[in-house]
Amino acid sequence: MDTLYLICFGVGLLFAFVSAFFADVFGGHDLPGHVADAHAEGGFAAREMPGFSPLSPTTIAAFITGFGGFGMLFNRLPATSHPAVSATLATLAGFVVAAAVFWVFRKVFRATQSSSEGRVAALIGAEATIITPIPQDGVGEIAYVQGGSRYSAPARGEDGFAIGNGASVKITRIVGAQFYVRAT
């Protein structure tokens, strides 16, 4: 069993080193035949990309490395040296290592690939400024700040009244791309 564990541990580490070495060191994105934005990390759960799949090459390699490393450890401990016990514990440890790698990478990808675009529902009650006057029963334009960025949007007066340029308003509701505002 030691040989199997050693092979798994070595293959997992070799994969990690080769992946790190060849990832972007040699400009892998410029290789002939490379499809733009095609990454192996998409795995089998790519429906929610950008993201990180539980069956990506990285998590599979983490399982193999964890299985091999913990297998060698459990095979040498007197209480767990029986092949069935060490293989069972090594398999469980491999899943724990793969799950930990999956969790860490998923957190990193979600944080780094999240959108800077604001959430529309959070704008209800927010203050805005009229930048193009809203005529009676007509459409003007507002400017508002969300998440440190300034945005503009078409707006109507909530009660159908005209609102002049530079007036402060509150966003009361949003229907499609149309913002409804009320003077403050």
C-alpha positions in Angstrom: 0.0 0.0 0.0 2.9 2.3 0.7 3.8 2.3 -3.0 0.3 3.3 -4.0 0.2 6.1 -1.5 3.6 7.3 -2.6 2.6 7.3 -6.3 -0.6 9.2 -5.6 1.3 11.8 -3.4 4.0 12.2 -6.1 1.5 12.5 -9.0 -0.5 15.1 -7.1 2.6 17.2 -6.2 4.0 16.8 -9.8 0.6 18.1 -11.2 0.7 21.0 -8.8 4.3 22.0 -9.7 3.8 21.5 -13.4 0.6 23.5 -13.4 2.2 26.3 -11.4 5.3 26.3 -13.7 3.4 26.3 -17.0 0.3 28.3 -16.0 1.3 31.8 -17.2 5.1 31.8 -16.9 5.5 31.1 -20.6 2.5 33.2 -21.7 0.3 30.2 -22.1 -2.6 32.3 -23.4 -0.6 33.1 -26.6 -0.2 29.5 -27.6 -1.5 28.4 -31.0 -4.9 26.8 -30.8 -5.7 28.4 -27.4 -9.3 29.3 -27.1 -9.8 32.7 -25.5 -11.2 32.5 -22.0 -11.3 28.7 -21.9 -9.9 27.6 -18.6 -9.7 24.1 -17.1 -11.0 25.3 -13.8 -14.5 25.5 -15.2 -14.8 21.7 -14.5 -18.2 20.2 -14.8 -20.2 22.9 -12.9 -19.4 25.7 -15.3 -23.1 26.7 -15.5 -22.5 29.4 -12.9 -19.2 30.7 -14.2 -17.3 32.7 -13.2 -16.7 30.2 -10.5 -14.9 27.1 -9.4 -16.1 23.6 -9.9 -15.9 20.8 -7.3 -14.6 18.5 -10.1 -11.9 20.8 -11.4 -8.4 19.5 -12.1 -7.2 21.4 -9.0 -9.6 19.7 -6.6 -9.0 16.3 -8.2 -5.2 16.7 -7.8 -5.8 17.9 -4.2 -7.7 14.7 -3.5 -5.0 12.5 -5.0 -2.3 14.3 -3.1 -4.2 14.2 0.2 -5.0 10.6 -0.3 -1.4 9.7 -0.9 0.0 11.8 1.9 -2.4 10.8 4.5 -2.3 7.2 3.3 1.4 7.1 4.0 0.8 8.6 7.4 -2.0 6.3 8.4 -0.1 3.2 7.0 2.7 3.9 9.4 0.7 4.5 12.6 0.2 1.3 14.5 -3.6 1.9 15.2 -4.3 2.5 11.5 -1.8 0.3 9.7 -4.3 -2.3 8.4 -4.7 -1.6 4.7 -8.5 -1.3 4.9 -8.3 1.2 7.8 -5.6 3.3 6.2 -7.3 3.3 2.8 -10.6 4.3 4.3 -9.1 7.1 6.4 -6.9 8.2 3.5 -9.9 8.5 1.2 -11.8 10.5 3.8 -8.8 12.8 4.3 -8.4 13.2 0.6 -12.1 14.4 0.4 -11.4 16.8 3.2 -8.3 18.2 1.5 -10.2 18.5 -1.8 -13.2 20.2 -0.1 -10.9 22.6 1.7 -9.1 23.5 -1.6 -12.5 23.9 -3.3 -13.8 26.2 -0.5 -10.7 28.4 -0.6 -10.6 28.7 -4.3 -14.4 29.3 -4.6 -14.1 32.1 -2.0 -11.1 33.7 -3.9 -12.9 33.5 -7.3 -16.1 34.9 -6.0 -14.3 37.8 -4.4 -12.1 38.6 -7.3 -14.6 38.0 -10.1 -17.7 39.7 -8.5 -19.3 42.5 -10.3 -18.8 46.1 -9.4 -22.3 46.8 -10.7 -24.7 47.7 -8.0 -27.9 46.0 -6.9 -31.0 47.7 -8.2 -33.1 46.8 -5.2 -30.7 48.6 -2.9 -31.5 51.9 -4.6 -35.1 52.2 -3.3 -34.9 55.1 -0.8 -31.6 56.3 -2.0 -31.0 60.0 -2.8 -30.4 61.3 -6.3 -30.0 64.6 -8.1 -32.0 65.7 -11.1 -29.5 66.3 -14.0 -32.2 66.7 -16.7 -35.4 68.3 -15.6 -38.4 66.1 -15.3 -41.4 67.7 -17.1 -44.9 67.1 -15.8 -45.9 63.5 -16.7 -42.6 63.3 -18.7 -39.2 61.7 -18.4 -36.0 63.4 -17.2 -32.7 62.1 -15.9 -31.2 61.5 -12.4 -27.7 60.9 -11.1 -27.0 58.8 -8.1 -24.0 57.3 -6.3 -23.8 53.6 -5.4 -20.8 51.7 -4.3 -18.6 54.7 -4.8 -19.6 55.0 -8.5 -21.8 57.6 -10.1 -24.6 56.4 -12.4 -27.4 58.1 -14.3 -30.8 56.8 -15.2 -34.1 58.0 -16.8 -36.6 59.1 -14.2 -40.2 60.1 -13.8 -41.8 62.0 -11.0 -43.8 59.7 -8.8 -46.8 61.9 -8.7 -46.5 63.2 -12.2 -45.3 66.6 -11.1 -42.4 68.5 -12.8 -39.1 68.5 -10.9 -36.4 71.1 -11.8 -32.8 70.6 -12.6 -30.5 70.2 -9.5 -33.3 69.1 -7.2 -32.6 66.4 -4.6 -35.0 63.5 -4.9 -35.5 60.0 -3.4 -35.9 57.0 -5.5 -39.2 55.4 -4.7 -39.4 52.5 -7.1 -37.9 51.1 -10.3 -39.9 49.7 -13.1 -37.8 48.2 -15.8 -35.1 50.8 -16.6 -37.4 53.6 -15.4 -36.7 55.2 -12.0 -39.6 56.9 -10.1 -38.6 59.7 -7.8 -40.1 62.1 -5.3 -38.8 65.5 -4.3 -37.3 65.7 -0.8 
